[in-house]
Amino acid sequence: MKVLLVDDEPGFLEQAKIFLKRKEDFNIETSTSADTALNLFEKLDFDAIVSDYKMPRRDGLELLEIVRSEKDSDIPFIIFTGHSREKVAREALNLGANRYLQKGGNPKTQYSVLADAIVQEVESWLRKKDLEKSKEETQLLLDNFPAMVFITDKDGEIIKVNQTLADFLGVPKIEIEGKHLEEIFPEEQAKKMNRDNQEVIESGESKLDIIEPYQTENGTRWRKTDKLPKESDAGKVKGVIGFARDITERKKAEEREEFLHSLLRHELFNNLEIVWGYVELLLERDISEAEREYVEKMENMIEESIDLIEKVKTLRDVEGEKKADKVDLNPILRDALDKQRDQLSEADISVKLETSEVMVWGGSLLEELISNLVENSVRHSGGDLIRVRTLEMDENCLLIVEDDGEGIPDDCKNDIFQRGYRKGENAGSGLGMYLIKEIAEIYGADVEVKDSELGGVRVDVCLKKI
């Protein structure tokens, strides 16, 4: 199978090729932009396209739309992204994406899931092309589709199922079709399915990613179901079309990942803080200059490790943040500065706050964004003053954090937002400014780095005003 991988991160493309080829005998071409991908698509024959969502110039959805509309191609197209947004997933599926898969977790597991998805979608696609020659193409396609497919009417009667669902239930299709949900599934499960169906029928909108447990003879398993409105020729919703997949293994992988993060966030974090306390006790003792130098290096490494754990936690919070609302910016600013009070005092840096009462579009991670901005100035500016101010415009509010430090060369101003960017002796995890950009994007804000009139760095965060 020949697969086109599209992602603006060369490191991801290299790693993906390695893992995918271990899983399946793929012939893989890579591209770091949508435009280059389109050129390759014109010249070469591919069996599937796997694309990131968030990319410069054209994103993955724009690439998908061109492939489907302008190129009139039904090639399997999988969106494989670190962004977890229901709106993006819905738009991807509406544009014709075959799958919307989430990056993250154990690399071996996530690439195994991706490889399986590619194989399944390509095989399904090729099967469909063959079945177009057959009069029974619709039913044959349903029966060979890897997902469990079902169609119900307004009253919950099962109109049609595919062989996959029949095999899963262990009941012939003829004994399922024509029955009501309550006659096939356990009572509580049937009630939940009916509620979801009615929501789709009444709203006329798809309900995606319904993740729920279900009981089997071998214990609890998990499935993910997508439900779409089934319309009559007159355009009225007359039922529901459903696609369900067993995601038990994925769920187990997520639970393992959550457990490992818990170990990192709590056990390791607590142990590091205890070690830090003993290091502080050592520094109070009468030790030689050489010994003090070693202990201070230990202290710096402990601080960096704790900071990295906090950044990893924030990264997880960024991916999980889905809700935004109007918030009062001033209390958030004060809380963020309080969070950095000890570091500011230790570095002998003063803060000048010039803000007005303003409501903006944001959420719980705005405090983390501001705290990271101040922390970067404390760690890297080498200055004596940080000024935080707001500037209200017609529809936006400009949050400005600037310092009187050493500044940043022009050729580095865009690079600092790259994940893992490090420069200088005091470089940290390389996640600080990356997180700032990621959090800003959640709330529809823009971030720009400039030169400050104070002499150092100025960062503008353009927030939407309420």
N, C-alpha and C positions, 0 to 999 in steps of 0.2 A: 504494500500500500504506500502510495506517495502522499506525504502530508506536508502542508505549508504551515510553519509556525511563525506567528507574527507577534512581536513584543519589543518595546523600546529598550528593554534591559538585555544587553548582550550576555551578561552572566546567566540570566534565566534561560536564554535560548541554548547556551552551551550545556547547562545542567539538564535541561529538558531532553535534549537529544540523547544524552548518555542514558538517562533513566528509561526513556521510551524504547530505545533500541534494545535495552536489556529485557524488556517485557515482550516486545513484538518485533517482527522483522520489518520495521518501517524504513522507507526511503524518505529522508527528511530534508527539506529546504527551509532556510530561515530568512526572516526579514525584520529589520528594526523599525520599519514604518509602513503605513498603509499604502502609500504611493508606490514604494518599491514592491510591495506584495502584489499590487495590481499589475505591475509590469511583468512579474514572474507568472502571474495567473494567465496573462495573455500569451506567454511564450510556451509554457509547460502544461502538461496535463496532471492534475492533482485529483486525489480521491477524497481529500478532506482539508479543511482550513481550521486551524486553532488560533484564535486571536485574543490578545489582551483587550480590555475595555479602554482604560485611560492611557492615551498616547498623544504626543504632540501633533499638531496640525489636524490630522484626522484620527478620530478614535475608532474603536472596534465596531461600534454600531454604524458609523458612517461607511466603513469598509463593507460591512454586512449588507447595508442598503444598496450600495453600488453593485455588489456581486449578485444580489437578488433581482434588483430592478433594471439597472443599466446593462448588466452582462446576462441577464435572464438565465441565471444558473441556479440549480437546486442542489449544488454540491453540499455535502455535510459541512456545517459551519458550527463550531463550538466556541462560545465565549468562555475563556478561562482567565479569571481575574481575581485580584485581592480585594476588590470592592464588593461589599455585601449590601446591595440596595434593591429593595423590591421593585422600585420604579424602573431601574435599569434592566432588571431581569424581565419584567413584563414587556418593556419596549423591545428587548432583544428577541423574545419569543414572537411578539407581534410582527417584527421585521423578518422573521423566518429563520431564527437560530434553531439549531437542532437541540442544543444543550446550553445551559448556563451553569458552569461549574466554578466552585470557590477554591482559590489557592489557599494554602496554609496547612499547618500540621506536619506530620512526618513526611519527608520528601518521597520516600519509597511508597508510602500509602497513597499520597495524592497523585503521583505520576502513574501508579498502578490503576487508580480510578480513571484517570484521563485516558490511559492506553485502552482500557476496556471500553470506555465511551467512544473512542475513535473507531475501534474495531466494530462495535455494535452498530454505530451510525453508518459506517461505510458499508458494512454487510447489508444493513437494512436498505440503504440507498441502491446498492447494486441489485438487490433482490427486487426492489420496486421497479427498476428499469427493465428487468426481465419480465416482471408480472404485467407490465403494460401491454404485452403481447397477448395476454390471456383475458378471456371474458370474465373470469372470476377474480380479477386483480384486486378489487376492494377487500373482499373477504379473505383472500390469501395473504394480502399485505397485513391485515389486522392479525391474522392467525400467526404470522411469522414475526410480528413486531415484538421486540424484547420486553416492552412494558406490558403491564396488564391493562387492557382497554375495555371500557364498558360504556354503554349508552343507556340512560334512564329517561323516562318521561316525567311530566310534572308531578305525577302522583307517586313516584318512586318505583314504578314498574320497570324491570330490567328489559330493555328492548333488544340489546345485542351485547355479546361479550366476545373476546377473542380467545383463541386456544390457550394462550399463556395464562389467562385468568382461570380458565376452566381447569387447566393442569394444576395450577396453584391450589385451587379449592378441592381438587380431586373429584370433581363432579362433571359429567358430560355437559356440553353447552346446551343441549336440548332440555336439560333439567334445571337450567338457570334462567334462560330466556323465557320471558312471560311471567316470571315470579316477581314478587315485591321484595325489597331489600330485607324486610323483617323475616321473610321465609328462608333467607340464605345466610344472613349474618346474625351474630348474637344481638340481643335486644338493644343494649346500650350503644353498641357499635353502629347498628342500623339507624338509631335515633340521631347520632352524631352525623352520619352520612346524609341523612335526610335534611338536617339543619343546614349543612354546607350546600346541598343541592338547591334548597329554597333561596339561600342567599344569592347564589349565582343566577337563578331564574328571575328573582325579583329585581336585582340590580342590573342584569344584562351584561355583567362584567365577569371576566375570568377570576377564579380564585386559585392562586398558585402556591406551591410549596406548603401544602398541608402536611405537616409532619406529625405522626401520631403512632402510638403503640397499638399492637393488636396481639391477641392471645392465640397460640397454636398448641398442639400437643407437646411440642418440644420447648414450650416456654414463651416468654415475651419477645416479639420481634418488632421492627419499626418499618414504616413505609412512608414514602413521599408521594403525594397525589396532587395532580394538577387537574382542575375542573374548568371546562369551557362551556359557554352557553350554546346550545344547539338550536338553530333558528329554522323556522319554516320558510317556505318560498315567499311568504308575505312579509318576512322579516321579524316575525314575532318569536320570542323564545318559547320553545315547546319542550325543552328537556335539557339534559346535561351530558356532555361527553367527558369522560374521565380517563386519565392516564396515571397509573400507579406503579411505583418501583419499590422493591424491597431494599432498604438502605441500612439494614442492621449492622453490616460490617463497617459502614461509614460512621454510624452512630457510635459504635464501639471505639473506633479510632479517635473520634472527637472526645469521648469520655477519657480515653487514655491521655490525650493531649492536655485536657483540662486538669487531670491528676498531676501530670508532670509540671504544668505551670504552677499548680498549687505548691508543689515541692520547692520550685524555684522561688516563688513569691513569699512563702512563709518559712519553711525550714531553713533554706539556704540564707535567706534575708536575715532571719533571726540569729543564725550562727555568725554571720558576718558582723552584725552589730555587737555581739558578745566579744568577738575577737577585737573589734575596734575599741571596745572599752578597756580590754587588757593592754592594748597598744598605748592608749592614753595613760594608763597607770605606769607603763614602762618609761614613757617620756617624762614623767614626774620624778623619776629616780635619777640618781647621780651616775650617769653612764658616760662612757667616752664619746668623743666627737664622732668617731667612726661608727660606733654602735648606734648613736643617735641618727646618723645619716641613713643607716639601714632601716631603723624603725620608722623613720619618717617616710621612706619609700614604701614600706608596708602599709602605712596609714593612707598614702595616696592611692595605692592599688585597691585598698578596701573601699575607699570613698568612690572610686571609679566603678567598682563592681556593684555597689549598692545603687549608684546612679543608673547603671545599665539595667539592673533589675526593674527599677522604676520606669525606665523608658520602655522596656518590653511590656510592662503592665499597661502603659499608656497606648502602645501600639494595639494591644488587644481591645482596649476601650474604644479606640478610633474605629476599628472594624465593627464593633458592636453598637456604636452610636447611630441610632436611626431617627431619634426624635429631636426636633428643634422647635423652639418657641421664642416668644419675645422675652427678653431678660433685661434687667437693669444693669448697665455696665459698671457703674461706680462701685457697688459692693464686691463685684467680681475682681475689680482692679485692686481694691484694698486687701482682699483675701490673698490674692496672688503675691502682693508685696509682703504681706505678713509671712507668707510661706518662705520667702527669701531673706527675711530679716537677719537671721544669724549670719548668712553668707555675706550680706551687705556690710554688717558690722565688722566682721572679721577682715574683710578686704578694705575697710575704711572708705566705703563709697556712699555718698549721700544720694538721696532720691528726691527729685522735684516733681510733684504731682500737680498737673494743670488740667482738670477735667470739668465737664458740665454734666448735669443730669440728662441722661439719654437712654432710650430703650432701643435695643438692637435685636436682630435675629441671631439666636445662638443657643447654647446649651451648656451642659455640665463640663464640657472639655475646654470652654473658653478660658477658665482659670488656669488650666494646664498650659495653654498656648501663651498666655501672658507671663506666667511663671518661667517658662522656657526662654522667652525673650530676655527677661531680666537676668536669668541665670547665665545666658550666653554673654551678656555684657559684663557681668561680674567676673566670669572666668577668662574671657579672651580680650577684653578691651584694653586693660591696663590703665584705665582712666580713673577719675575721682568722682564723676557725676553721671547719674542716669536721669534723664527727663522723660516722664510719661505724660502724654497729653492727648486730648481728643479734639478733633476738628469736625464740626458738623457741616454737612452739605445738604443739598435738596433731598436726596433719597438715600444717602449713605452717611456713615460716620467713620472718619479716619482715626484709627488708634495708632498713635506714633510713640515708639520707644526708641530713644537715641542716647548716645553717650559721647563723652569728650576724649575717647581713647585713641587707639592707633589707626582705626579704620580698616577697610578691606579694599584690596586692589580691584579695579574695575573688571578685570578678567576673571575674578573669582565670585562676583556678586550673584551670578546665576547658579554656579556650581555648588554653592553652600546648601542648596535645597535638595541636592542629590543624596539618596540614602547611603550612609557609610562614608560621606565626605569628611576627610580629616586633613588638617594642615597645621603645622607648628608644634612646638614642644608641649603645649597645653591642650592639644586635641583630645577630645573625649571619645564617646562612643560613635560619633558621626551620625547620631539620630536626632539631635536637638532641633535643628532647623528643618529637617525632613518632617518631623512630627508637627512642627508649626504649620508647614504647608498643607499637610494631610488634614489637620484639624480645621484649618481655614476653609478648605474645599468642602468639608461636610456642611458648613453653614453658608456656602455660596459666597465666601469672602476671597479677596485677592490679597496677595502678599508681595511687597516689593522692597528691595534693599537699595538704599541711597547713601550719599554722603551727608553727614549731619553738619549743620551750621556750628555745632559745638566743637567740631573737629574730628569726630569719630564716625560711628556707623548709625544710620537711621533706618528703622524698619517700619514701613507703613502697612497696616492691616485695614483694608477697606471693608467694613462691615455694613450689612444692609440695615438701614434705620427703620424702626417701626413707626 
